[in-house]
Amino acid sequence: MISLSDIRRARILVVDDEPVNVQLLEYLLKTTGYENVSATYDPRQVVSLHLKHRFDLIILDLHMPGMDGFDVMEALKPLESDSWLPVLVVTAEPDKKLAALEAGARDFIGKPFDTVEVMTRIRNLLEVRLLHRESQDYGVGLERQVRERTAELARFRGAMDATLDAIFLIDTANMAIVDVSDGACRMLGFSRDALLRIDPVALGLGTRELLERHLAADAPAAKAFASLGVAVEDAEAGEHHPQFDTLPGDIVETELLRAGGQGAVPVEISWKLQDLGKSRMLIAVARDISERLHAQQRLRHMSHYDALTGLPNRTLFFENLNDAIELARDKNWRVAVLCITLDRFKIINDSLGTELGDELLGQFSTRLVRVVRLRESVGRLGGDEFALFLTMTRDQQEAVNMANEVREALRASFDLHGQQAALTASIGIAMYPEDALDPGTLVKYADAAMVRAKEAGRDGYRFFTAGMNVQVLARLDLELALRGALEDSQFVLYYQPKLELNTGRVSGVEALLRWNRPGFGLVYPAEFVPIMEETGLVVRVGDWIVDEACRQIAAWNCEGVRDVRVAVNVSSRQFVEGDLEGVIRAALDKHGVEPGMLELELTESALMSNAEHTIEVLGRLRELGIRIAIDDFGTGYSSLAYLKRFPIDKLKIDIAFVRDIVTNPDDAAIALAIISMAHSLHMQVIAEGVETRAQMAYLRRNRCDEIQGFHFSRALPAAEVARLVQENRIQPDTPQAHDDKVQTLLIVDDDVNVLSSLHRLFRRDNYRVLTASSPAEGFELLALYRVQVILCDQRMPVMSGTEFLSKVKEMYPETIRIILSGHTGVDTVLDSINRGAIYRFYTKPWHDLQLRENIRLAFRHYWLTYGPYDDRKAPREDDEGSHEEYGKSALR
């Protein structure tokens, strides 16, 4: 037998070109009792030293100058006749492990090394080396035994270390761990020597009964270990015992202890009994299942929590609310449910983009949790709609306080990567048990109250009332009636004509949906189209509209009303859920209509929904001859990028910019910018919502192509549209009149006597004189006529002269603007002059000749600045028609 003293007297050589490594190994060996330790920094001395001392172990570095470790092992082979090189390789290059073992090394240690592991490896190798030497002294039989044991251990170690799993060898004789794989050391953070000292039960490999059960399940092992208390005869006879329930090969989930008290590693362990030489080993293979468990937890989290905000989703919120209601029922408490929607979130989301919109929702959810302080009582129901519940023991004032706290949390603006955004919220409140007893109804009622809060002006809250429930039921009734409207042919199309401004001709119509609901009469789209969008009915109804529009085009053609292009509105859901292209092609073929007679109008949001698919479909439709228009332009994305990418023929200026286009400089600037941009991109422009002659004149003067609105015609049934088109085409073309060179003076004063006096004064100078008794009338006349000089009073109701002329400067910068006033607000007037809003300031009463001369100089200044004046176009004193026309327009 090899004793400990024999091992400590073994001869050891340390070979490394780094002195610090040599000194460390020498220190470790000598302090642990090894008596014969030598060292060298020069690998070329190893062979001569081994010939002299016959070392039992050579600890060899691989990477050294002059002669590397592989060369050293090759030089040592002739000295070992049996090719058993006593070499332990220590290197910082772990990829050289296989090559070192093939070169003859007995074992391999990587740098930096674990001290306990190195000493264990050294002791094992010395024991094998000494046994090998004994075999040479005491005969071939013992030598063969040592070789077989060594080879088998080496093969088994190689197999163990080749897998990432943790492998443990448990000696069935004493239930102790006798070896572990590298994977076990990596997984648990222990060194190999430390693991060999740990009891398998303490490590977590299972209870001692479980380990013994694996042995008892194997009959030969049971015979060998009868001390386990299991009768072998019973096991062989198949009699059931509880300890046989877990058989070898079964997989058990458990946790293994991690080094340093760092918790445990979840694993699944499979077992196997294995003969290893004359020993019988229980092999445990442990696989780390941390990732799988984390994935399962993530799936559970995803099914109950909103991915964007981390709040409970609709499902979990309803579960939590149900639990709160059950507790409130037992305790006789009250529960308030608050539904919260962010006001104008869609505008922010569309203008800044969905990425910043998502960031905004995330920041809001964080503020909401801070207010409520209990995450599980908050939920995101979808989109920009959130909800929370509050358990109360007192009156509903607590719900009011919570609503106000939520509103207050929104007061500070949101910082979206440098872009500031301000939000308000509309909140609806429903109470348990007063309003409803179940979660679904409570949330539905709170949602109805939230809608009412939004309709009331936003940034407020409303409690649910019985009247709101009536509205909910009415909406459900409307939805139910809508589902049968298409089958019962209750829908009808009206058509609003479009006017071409240059020629005065009807250029086409827009098809507008109406619902002839039995018992209710004609229902307008604003009342039912949103419900159609929500329920998906808009796809089927949209298909019907396309077919009906094509049918009507064909019918008009038969009546002799030709070349009337019909525009049809298309929703985003028709692109996503329907077959728009197929529907259009089928309708054109069915009714024999030219594709050029059909126009599609899409909103900007519909374009950007699944943009690539939309581009592809619109491209094919445009190749077919169908024209594409963007509806409500300027209110959505308004991106030049999509104007380049999409096949667009026409832009429709939204009514929001047309309504105040003659009085609001900002609206006018936006409208003119759209017109200019569209024309530069070779697109036509149509303005919708034109309701006055002034709006039409202003748009015509600024090169808008078409208008649509009540000023020309409301939406009409098909028969009336046919008559209107026929009457319009009988009339001669009315091209735009050019009055650029007519000298026009606009006088604005709220005193009609002053207007009359000034009109008489300036008519003798051959001007076209326009008079307005208010700034609003002045804006209208500016839109209708080209005005060069404006004479305005300072003090007028609603708007002062300087305020009026400041706006005029923005909209008509080429005009010459003069204040004529009996009230001298010097500071205001001087400020306006300095800012360029006013050209001159004259006082009342005036001197006729002097004022006439000043106005003449103003016109002279205008023509010198903007071009020559052609007096042939000016009205003459003897031109009675001119006098009559301009007089009527000026003094009406």
KETORSE-305610 format. One record per residue (C-alpha): x, y, z; residue in three letters. Coordinates in pm, whole numbers, padded with zeros to 5 digits, always signed. Layout:
<atoms>
XYZALA...
</atoms>
This chain:
<atoms>
+00000+00000+00000MET+00106+00359-00073ILE+00123+00562+00249SER+00099+00936+00299LEU+00466+00950+00396SER+00558+00776+00069ASP+00370+01043-00123ILE+00534+01329+00067ARG+00880+01187-00001ARG+00813+01178-00377ALA+01050+01376-00600ARG+00885+01674-00774ILE+01024+01913-01037LEU+00859+02251-01114VAL+00935+02389-01464VAL+00822+02745-01552ASP+00998+03047-01702ASP+00806+03280-01468GLU+00982+03295-01126PRO+00663+03398-00949VAL+00485+03080-01062ASN+00780+02861-00957VAL+00801+03027-00617GLN+00424+02988-00560LEU+00423+02617-00642LEU+00735+02554-00436GLU+00573+02730-00142TYR+00248+02533-00172LEU+00427+02200-00199LEU+00670+02253+00084LYS+00411+02399+00323THR+00186+02094+00269THR+00463+01847+00357GLY+00636+01759+00031TYR+01004+01713+00110GLU+01179+01673-00228ASN+01081+01972-00443VAL+01314+02105-00714SER+01263+02381-00970ALA+01409+02522-01290THR+01335+02822-01512TYR+01507+02662-01813ASP+01310+02388-01991PRO+01630+02265-02163ARG+01756+02132-01829GLN+01456+01903-01766VAL+01593+01593-01941VAL+01932+01603-01768SER+01770+01666-01431LEU+01527+01376-01481HIS+01813+01141-01577LEU+01985+01234-01255LYS+01691+01236-01008HIS+01414+01029-01173ARG+01132+01259-01067PHE+00795+01113-00966ASP+00613+01423-01099LEU+00710+01707-01331ILE+00486+02016-01312ILE+00538+02167-01656LEU+00442+02499-01815ASP+00356+02479-02188LEU+00452+02823-02316HIS+00822+02891-02253MET+01100+03051-02463PRO+01361+02832-02629GLY+01178+02504-02571MET+00805+02471-02505ASP+00632+02208-02297GLY+00551+01985-02596PHE+00921+01966-02684ASP+01003+01877-02324VAL+00751+01590-02320MET+00881+01461-02653GLU+01237+01460-02511ALA+01124+01276-02197LEU+00949+00986-02376LYS+01270+00783-02444PRO+01352+00799-02073LEU+01019+00634-01980GLU+01021+00292-02144SER+00657+00230-02063ASP+00556+00573-02196SER+00406+00677-01858TRP+00527+01034-01842LEU+00490+01175-01489PRO+00386+01519-01626VAL+00120+01758-01494LEU+00070+02044-01741VAL-00012+02389-01596VAL-00094+02663-01854THR-00313+02966-01923ALA-00416+02822-02263GLU-00715+02592-02196PRO-00754+02512-02567ASP-00424+02321-02548LYS-00570+02060-02309LYS-00639+01786-02563LEU-00304+01837-02737ALA-00117+01814-02406ALA-00291+01490-02308LEU-00219+01342-02650GLU+00147+01443-02611ALA+00170+01225-02299GLY+00073+01447-02007ALA-00111+01273-01725ARG-00336+01567-01633ASP-00402+01933-01711PHE-00458+02240-01491ILE-00554+02586-01625GLY-00418+02919-01500LYS-00513+03091-01283PRO-00560+02774-01076PHE-00746+02681-00765ASP-00497+02593-00488THR-00702+02305-00346VAL-00763+02159-00691GLU-00392+02172-00784VAL-00287+01997-00462MET-00555+01731-00512THR-00442+01664-00869ARG-00075+01642-00756ILE-00160+01394-00481ARG-00368+01175-00716ASN-00096+01168-00980LEU+00175+01085-00725LEU-00034+00799-00591GLU-00075+00657-00940VAL+00296+00714-01016ARG+00404+00531-00702LEU+00166+00245-00774LEU+00313+00232-01121HIS+00663+00210-00974ARG+00553-00069-00739GLU+00420-00261-01032SER+00766-00259-01182GLN+00908-00390-00854ASP+00643-00650-00765TYR+00541-00793-01094GLY+00347-00756-01412VAL+00004-00835-01257GLY+00003-00538-01031LEU+00130-00321-01318GLU-00161-00432-01535ARG-00405-00358-01253GLN-00268-00007-01209VAL-00274+00057-01582ARG-00634-00061-01613GLU-00748+00154-01322ARG-00562+00456-01451THR-00688+00415-01806ALA-01045+00365-01695GLU-01035+00668-01465LEU-00884+00875-01745ALA-01150+00767-01995ARG-01430+00832-01749PHE-01286+01169-01650ARG-01264+01267-02016GLY-01627+01173-02070ALA-01736+01363-01759MET-01547+01680-01850ASP-01675+01674-02209ALA-02027+01774-02103THR-02155+02106-01967LEU-02381+01925-01720ASP-02273+01856-01363ALA-02180+01491-01304ILE-02134+01339-00960PHE-01989+00989-00886LEU-02121+00854-00557ILE-01955+00549-00405ASP-02231+00305-00315THR-02019+00158-00035ALA-02017+00467+00185ASN-02255+00708+00007MET-01975+00962-00052ALA-01890+01169-00358ILE-01570+01029-00508VAL-01544+01245-00821ASP-01714+01531-01000VAL-01696+01683-01348SER-01562+02026-01441ASP-01921+02120-01516GLY-02018+02061-01153ALA-01739+02291-01033CYS-01847+02564-01277ARG-02214+02530-01196MET-02180+02541-00816LEU-01864+02749-00774GLY-01688+02490-00558PHE-01342+02346-00626SER-01323+01974-00700ARG-01160+01899-00365ASP-01431+02092-00179ALA-01707+01901-00356LEU-01541+01570-00269LEU-01562+01661+00099ARG-01933+01758+00092ILE-02199+01505+00183ASP-02429+01447-00121PRO-02738+01498+00094VAL-02607+01831+00225ALA-02526+01936-00133LEU-02890+01879-00233GLY-02859+01566-00446LEU-03149+01420-00251GLY-03236+01266+00081THR-03043+00960+00191ARG-03361+00757+00147GLU-03382+00872-00218LEU-03019+00772-00285LEU-03071+00436-00121GLU-03392+00388-00322ARG-03193+00411-00645HIS-02963+00138-00523LEU-03244-00082-00397ALA-03412-00069-00740ALA-03117-00257-00886ASP-03124-00622-00765ALA-02747-00688-00781PRO-02682-00366-00596ALA-02942-00462-00339ALA-02758-00787-00274LYS-02433-00601-00230ALA-02585-00345+00005PHE-02834-00540+00213ALA-02765-00298+00492SER-03006-00056+00325LEU-03286-00253+00484GLY-03453-00380+00164VAL-03515-00753+00126ALA-03351-00882-00193VAL-03600-01163-00231GLU-03889-00916-00222ASP-03720-00697-00483ALA-03655-00988-00717GLU-04009-01117-00670ALA-04145-00779-00771GLY-04312-00707-00440GLU-04382-00335-00417HIS-04194-00123-00166HIS-04219+00255-00138PRO-03846+00294-00188GLN-03885+00152-00543PHE-04110+00440-00657ASP-03815+00635-00806THR-03618+00411-01039LEU-03275+00469-01194PRO-03315+00695-01497GLY-03602+00896-01344ASP-03562+01277-01358ILE-03606+01471-01036VAL-03621+01849-01007GLU-03439+01994-00706THR-03187+02262-00607GLU-02813+02226-00547LEU-02614+02430-00300LEU-02397+02708-00447ARG-02060+02807-00299ALA-02027+03106-00070GLY-02390+03100+00043GLY-02503+03246-00292GLN-02832+03061-00299GLY-02909+02746-00494ALA-02912+02635-00857VAL-03238+02480-00984PRO-03156+02153-01161VAL-03309+01835-01295GLU-03117+01520-01199ILE-03111+01182-01370SER-02958+00875-01202TRP-02773+00570-01327LYS-02585+00278-01168LEU-02250+00206-01335GLN-01978-00057-01286ASP-01641+00117-01273LEU-01370-00147-01252GLY-01454-00355-00947LYS-01645-00067-00792SER-02013+00015-00833ARG-02094+00383-00869MET-02418+00581-00855LEU-02391+00852-01125ILE-02599+01170-01089ALA-02622+01400-01394VAL-02756+01747-01302ALA-02869+01996-01567ARG-02917+02366-01488ASP-03282+02459-01560ILE-03258+02825-01453SER-03328+02955-01805GLU-03627+02726-01848ARG-03776+02837-01516LEU-03710+03201-01603HIS-03880+03149-01941ALA-04182+02997-01767GLN-04194+03291-01527GLN-04170+03534-01820ARG-04457+03358-01996LEU-04668+03377-01682ARG-04576+03745-01647HIS-04655+03819-02012MET-04996+03657-01981SER-05088+03881-01686HIS-04890+04202-01730TYR-04876+04468-01999ASP-04544+04447-02187ALA-04511+04826-02234LEU-04597+04962-01888THR-04547+04659-01661GLY-04895+04712-01516LEU-05149+04431-01480PRO-05326+04375-01809ASN-05701+04360-01855ARG-05726+03996-01745THR-05527+04035-01423LEU-05691+04368-01340PHE-06035+04207-01353PHE-05911+03920-01132GLU-05770+04163-00875ASN-06087+04373-00887LEU-06298+04061-00831ASN-06090+03973-00523ASP-06136+04327-00389ALA-06514+04308-00442ILE-06536+03973-00259GLU-06348+04117+00038LEU-06563+04433+00032ALA-06874+04216+00034ARG-06758+04039+00350ASP-06648+04359+00522LYS-06935+04578+00402ASN-06690+04813+00231TRP-06721+05012-00092ARG-06504+04986-00404VAL-06453+05271-00651ALA-06338+05197-01005VAL-06174+05481-01198LEU-06132+05458-01577CYS-05872+05704-01708ILE-05805+05814-02066THR-05534+06055-02177LEU-05678+06358-02356ASP-05544+06422-02709ARG-05295+06137-02679PHE-05360+06039-03041LYS-05246+06382-03162ILE-04920+06349-02970ILE-04873+05990-03082ASN-04933+06077-03447ASP-04716+06389-03448SER-04419+06261-03245LEU-04433+05898-03355GLY-04529+05572-03183THR-04188+05530-03016GLU-04224+05853-02817LEU-04593+05774-02770GLY-04497+05448-02599ASP-04242+05635-02388GLU-04518+05875-02281LEU-04745+05588-02175LEU-04460+05434-01976GLY-04389+05758-01791GLN-04759+05811-01718PHE-04795+05458-01576SER-04501+05528-01342THR-04671+05844-01214ARG-04998+05656-01174LEU-04837+05388-00956VAL-04674+05657-00742ARG-05016+05809-00679VAL-05193+05480-00603VAL-04889+05319-00432ARG-05020+04968-00502LEU-04932+04838-00848ARG-05178+04549-00840GLU-05474+04787-00806SER-05384+04958-01137VAL-05421+04818-01490GLY-05384+04911-01852ARG-05702+04819-02035LEU-05565+04902-02381GLY-05432+05193-02587GLY-05427+05507-02373ASP-05696+05379-02133GLU-05602+05286-01776PHE-05805+05184-01471ALA-05761+05159-01097LEU-05977+05051-00807PHE-05991+05188-00454LEU-06135+05010-00152THR-06303+05254+00085MET-06464+05241+00425THR-06601+05597+00411ARG-06786+05810+00155ASP-06706+05864-00210GLN-06490+06168-00134GLN-06188+05933-00133GLU-06258+05855-00499ALA-06275+06228-00575VAL-05945+06282-00396ASN-05784+06003-00597MET-05914+06148-00926ALA-05770+06487-00836ASN-05437+06331-00741GLU-05418+06159-01080VAL-05494+06489-01255ARG-05236+06667-01042GLU-04974+06407-01135ALA-05014+06515-01496LEU-04952+06884-01433ARG-04577+06858-01489ALA-04485+06814-01855SER-04332+06490-01984PHE-03976+06490-02119ASP-03967+06264-02425LEU-03596+06259-02509HIS-03580+06638-02520GLY-03932+06687-02662GLN-04176+06832-02405GLN-04536+06709-02396ALA-04826+06816-02174ALA-05124+06593-02096LEU-05454+06600-01917THR-05686+06312-01829ALA-06059+06245-01834SER-06174+06015-01553ILE-06493+05817-01504GLY-06594+05672-01164ILE-06832+05386-01081ALA-06907+05259-00730MET-06964+04915-00576TYR-07229+04832-00461PRO-07431+05139-00566GLU-07379+05112-00943ASP-07297+04743-01001ALA-07195+04425-00820LEU-06956+04259-01068ASP-06622+04374-01213PRO-06734+04374-01577GLY-07031+04601-01523THR-06839+04832-01291LEU-06565+04888-01551VAL-06827+04935-01825LYS-07006+05202-01622TYR-06680+05377-01527ALA-06592+05380-01896ASP-06926+05541-01981ALA-06865+05809-01718ALA-06515+05865-01862MET-06663+05932-02206VAL-06899+06185-02052ARG-06604+06355-01877ALA-06424+06381-02208LYS-06729+06526-02381GLU-06764+06783-02102ALA-06434+06945-02195GLY-06161+06706-02076ARG-05932+06735-01772ASP-06214+06642-01536GLY-06404+06354-01380TYR-06762+06230-01377ARG-06949+05976-01162PHE-07166+05720-01335PHE-07538+05797-01334THR-07848+05613-01450ALA-07867+05848-01747GLY-07527+05728-01860MET-07653+05372-01845ASN-07930+05473-02082VAL-07662+05599-02320GLN-07472+05269-02290VAL-07786+05075-02375LEU-07861+05314-02662ALA-07514+05253-02803ARG-07562+04876-02779LEU-07896+04914-02954ASP-07731+05125-03227LEU-07461+04862-03276GLU-07722+04586-03303LEU-07923+04789-03556ALA-07609+04858-03761LEU-07539+04487-03803ARG-07865+04444-03991GLY-07854+04771-04186ALA-07644+04639-04474LEU-07852+04326-04528GLU-08175+04531-04517ASP-08044+04788-04772SER-08075+05077-04524GLN-07757+05254-04641PHE-07763+05518-04914VAL-07497+05737-05073LEU-07521+06116-05100TYR-07278+06308-05321TYR-07117+06645-05247GLN-07003+06827-05565PRO-06652+06970-05607LYS-06596+07296-05795LEU-06296+07369-06016GLU-06195+07725-05928LEU-06033+07823-06259ASN-06333+07730-06478THR-06629+07722-06240GLY-06707+07366-06355ARG-06819+07073-06139VAL-06509+06853-06143SER-06642+06560-05944GLY-06823+06451-05630VAL-06745+06284-05298GLU-06961+05988-05198ALA-07087+06030-04840LEU-07261+05752-04648LEU-07603+05802-04493ARG-07810+05555-04289TRP-08183+05557-04347ASN-08267+05388-04017ARG-08630+05274-03986PRO-08816+05479-03729GLY-08533+05735-03699PHE-08493+05878-04047GLY-08160+05982-04200LEU-07866+05924-03962VAL-07541+06113-04031TYR-07202+05938-04033PRO-07066+06105-03719ALA-07323+05908-03518GLU-07248+05560-03647PHE-06917+05545-03838VAL-06705+05530-03515PRO-06906+05225-03407ILE-06853+05067-03748MET-06478+05122-03708GLU-06474+04962-03363GLU-06682+04659-03462THR-06515+04595-03799GLY-06837+04655-03995LEU-06655+04932-04181VAL-06486+04671-04403VAL-06811+04520-04533ARG-06982+04858-04561VAL-06674+04999-04737GLY-06697+04723-04997ASP-07063+04811-05051TRP-06976+05181-05095ILE-06723+05100-05370VAL-06975+04885-05553ASP-07257+05139-05513GLU-07037+05426-05633ALA-06944+05232-05947CYS-07311+05146-06005ARG-07404+05514-05978GLN-07129+05620-06222ILE-07268+05370-06472ALA-07623+05498-06413ALA-07517+05861-06471TRP-07340+05759-06790ASN-07665+05608-06918CYS-07843+05938-06838GLU-07584+06135-07035GLY-07414+06278-06725VAL-07058+06177-06803ARG-06711+06250-06671ASP-06819+06284-06309VAL-06538+06142-06098ARG-06659+05991-05768VAL-06431+05997-05462ALA-06474+05719-05206VAL-06336+05728-04851ASN-06127+05423-04752VAL-06049+05326-04391SER-05726+05170-04267SER-05911+04851-04169ARG-06005+04796-04535GLN-05634+04769-04615PHE-05554+04548-04318VAL-05858+04320-04300GLU-06016+04336-04645GLY-05921+04279-05009ASP-05956+04639-05128LEU-05787+04584-05462GLU-06002+04281-05542GLY-06322+04462-05441VAL-06243+04762-05664ILE-06151+04553-05966ARG-06467+04344-05928ALA-06690+04655-05902ALA-06532+04820-06209LEU-06577+04502-06415ASP-06929+04441-06286LYS-07059+04786-06384HIS-06835+04854-06684GLY-06685+05174-06538VAL-06359+05336-06647GLU-06107+05326-06357PRO-06033+05696-06409GLY-06384+05780-06287MET-06304+05646-05938LEU-06095+05829-05676GLU-05988+05696-05336LEU-05960+05929-05037GLU-05745+05808-04747LEU-05650+05971-04420THR-05284+06002-04327GLU-05324+05744-04046SER-05476+05496-04293ALA-05174+05543-04520LEU-04925+05473-04243MET-05103+05160-04120SER-04897+04875-04269ASN-04725+05125-04499ALA-04539+04880-04723GLU-04854+04682-04804HIS-05047+05007-04862THR-04783+05138-05103ILE-04795+04814-05300GLU-05177+04809-05327VAL-05209+05180-05413LEU-04936+05149-05674GLY-05128+04878-05858ARG-05457+05071-05834LEU-05295+05387-05968ARG-05148+05193-06262GLU-05504+05082-06328LEU-05603+05451-06362GLY-05759+05521-06022ILE-05664+05852-05859ARG-05545+05873-05497ILE-05617+06166-05261ALA-05509+06236-04903ILE-05804+06346-04689ASP-05779+06586-04390ASP-05421+06674-04484PHE-05224+06853-04213GLY-05396+06692-03912THR-05210+06360-03900GLY-04852+06261-03979TYR-04801+06544-04234SER-04466+06396-04336SER-04292+06483-04660LEU-04141+06134-04654ALA-04470+05960-04729TYR-04564+06218-04991LEU-04258+06096-05183LYS-04321+05727-05121ARG-04695+05698-05182PHE-04857+05733-05527PRO-05061+06045-05444ILE-05246+06268-05692ASP-05429+06516-05470LYS-05421+06672-05123LEU-05735+06787-04938LYS-05679+07077-04699ILE-05863+06998-04377ASP-06158+07217-04279ILE-05970+07314-03960ALA-05739+07532-04172PHE-06013+07662-04404VAL-06267+07774-04143ARG-06068+08086-04040ASP-05846+08116-04344ILE-05943+08479-04417VAL-05899+08602-04058THR-05630+08383-03899ASN-05275+08433-04032PRO-05159+08093-03899ASP-05436+07900-04077ASP-05374+08099-04393ALA-05000+08029-04378ALA-05058+07654-04335ILE-05307+07641-04622ALA-05081+07834-04858LEU-04784+07618-04762ALA-04984+07304-04846ILE-05086+07451-05184ILE-04731+07550-05271SER-04585+07217-05160MET-04846+07013-05346ALA-04796+07204-05671HIS-04419+07165-05646SER-04477+06788-05616LEU-04715+06797-05918HIS-05025+06731-05710MET-05365+06901-05715GLN-05515+07068-05408VAL-05876+07073-05292ILE-06002+07268-04991ALA-06293+07116-04799GLU-06538+07299-04576GLY-06555+07618-04787VAL-06861+07800-04660GLU-06823+08166-04770THR-06754+08361-05085ARG-06450+08519-04919ALA-06294+08180-04844GLN-06347+08072-05204MET-06200+08396-05341ALA-05896+08375-05117TYR-05829+08014-05219LEU-05878+08096-05588ARG-05636+08388-05568ARG-05376+08162-05406ASN-05401+07897-05679ARG-05606+07631-05501CYS-05742+07395-05769ASP-06080+07285-05628GLU-06316+07355-05340ILE-06585+07155-05169GLN-06831+07284-04911GLY-07166+07440-04833PHE-07085+07764-05020HIS-07119+07575-05347PHE-07338+07281-05253SER-07431+07047-04972ARG-07428+06671-05019ALA-07719+06578-05251LEU-07901+06263-05359PRO-07784+06117-05691ALA-08077+06258-05893ALA-08017+06615-05771GLU-07645+06586-05842VAL-07725+06489-06202ALA-07943+06803-06247ARG-07680+07027-06089LEU-07406+06893-06319VAL-07619+06936-06628GLN-07711+07297-06535GLU-07348+07375-06454ASN-07224+07252-06790ARG-07482+07460-06983ILE-07331+07777-06837GLN-07023+07930-07003PRO-06687+07903-06836ASP-06619+08183-06585THR-06243+08216-06573PRO-06088+08401-06283GLN-06096+08781-06320ALA-05757+08955-06300HIS-05780+09277-06104ASP-05412+09302-06007ASP-05371+09651-06155LYS-05699+09806-06036VAL-05610+10066-05772GLN-05813+09955-05471THR-05847+10136-05141LEU-06001+09964-04835LEU-06143+10189-04562ILE-06220+10027-04223VAL-06410+10230-03962ASP-06695+10151-03726ASP-06849+10497-03788ASP-07069+10473-04102VAL-07067+10852-04143ASN-06687+10850-04169VAL-06708+10565-04422LEU-06956+10756-04638SER-06753+11076-04627SER-06424+10906-04714LEU-06590+10708-04993HIS-06709+11031-05159ARG-06367+11190-05107LEU-06163+10917-05276PHE-06403+10824-05559ARG-06301+11143-05739ARG-05943+11005-05755ASP-06054+10715-05971ASN-05991+10445-05705TYR-06202+10139-05643ARG-06315+10220-05289VAL-06419+09937-05052LEU-06563+10016-04711THR-06595+09793-04404ALA-06757+09874-04073SER-06562+09609-03877SER-06232+09421-03899PRO-06421+09099-03979ALA-06582+09267-04283GLU-06240+09407-04374GLY-06088+09057-04380PHE-06371+08940-04605GLU-06314+09225-04854LEU-05938+09157-04853LEU-06013+08800-04952ALA-06252+08906-05229LEU-06043+09186-05387TYR-05679+09274-05440ARG-05623+09572-05215VAL-05314+09792-05235GLN-05382+10053-04964VAL-05574+10020-04635ILE-05699+10317-04432LEU-05811+10203-04087CYS-05952+10361-03771ASP-05765+10283-03445GLN-06048+10244-03194ARG-06298+09978-03295MET-06497+09717-03099PRO-06349+09366-03065VAL-06019+09452-03238MET-05814+09771-03257SER-05679+09913-03582GLY-05318+09821-03498THR-05421+09464-03409GLU-05615+09436-03734PHE-05330+09571-03945LEU-05076+09347-03768SER-05273+09043-03886LYS-05312+09195-04231VAL-04936+09235-04250LYS-04891+08859-04197GLU-05155+08762-04457MET-05108+09044-04711TYR-04757+09179-04651PRO-04752+09381-04977GLU-05039+09611-04869THR-04974+09974-04762ILE-05134+10006-04415ARG-05236+10348-04272ILE-05403+10443-03942ILE-05655+10733-03949LEU-05780+10801-03598SER-05898+11077-03369GLY-05755+10891-03067HIS-05377+10904-03046THR-05253+10606-02851GLY-04898+10713-02924VAL-04714+10417-02767ASP-04925+10154-02942THR-04911+10330-03278VAL-04535+10389-03261LEU-04476+10027-03165ASP-04681+09911-03466SER-04491+10149-03697ILE-04160+10022-03565ASN-04267+09661-03623ARG-04368+09745-03977GLY-04740+09685-03927ALA-04827+10048-04012ILE-04693+10260-04300TYR-04828+10599-04182ARG-05041+10750-03906PHE-05285+11039-03973TYR-05523+11210-03731THR-05887+11306-03748LYS-06027+11545-03851PRO-05837+11538-04177TRP-05766+11792-04446HIS-05921+11663-04769ASP-05652+11773-05012LEU-05369+11669-04785GLN-05522+11325-04716LEU-05589+11268-05087ARG-05224+11356-05162GLU-05100+11119-04893ASN-05310+10833-05029ILE-05183+10907-05380ARG-04826+10883-05250LEU-04913+10553-05080ALA-05034+10407-05411PHE-04723+10546-05583ARG-04506+10371-05320HIS-04692+10046-05381TYR-04648+10052-05761TRP-04282+10150-05733LEU-04232+09848-05504THR-04450+09584-05671TYR-04478+09682-06035GLY-04611+09943-06284PRO-04969+10064-06263TYR-05188+10026-06575ASP-05448+10306-06547ASP-05648+10157-06833ARG-05781+09900-06588LYS-05889+10157-06334ALA-06255+10260-06307PRO-06338+10600-06467ARG-06567+10875-06346GLU-06776+10834-06662ASP-06792+10454-06631ASP-07137+10417-06479GLU-07116+10040-06469GLY-06795+10057-06272SER-06941+10314-06037HIS-07246+10105-05981GLU-07053+09779-05930GLU-06793+09917-05695TYR-07037+10139-05514GLY-07259+09848-05431LYS-06971+09639-05310SER-06832+09927-05104ALA-07150+10052-04942LEU-07348+09734-04900ARG
</atoms>
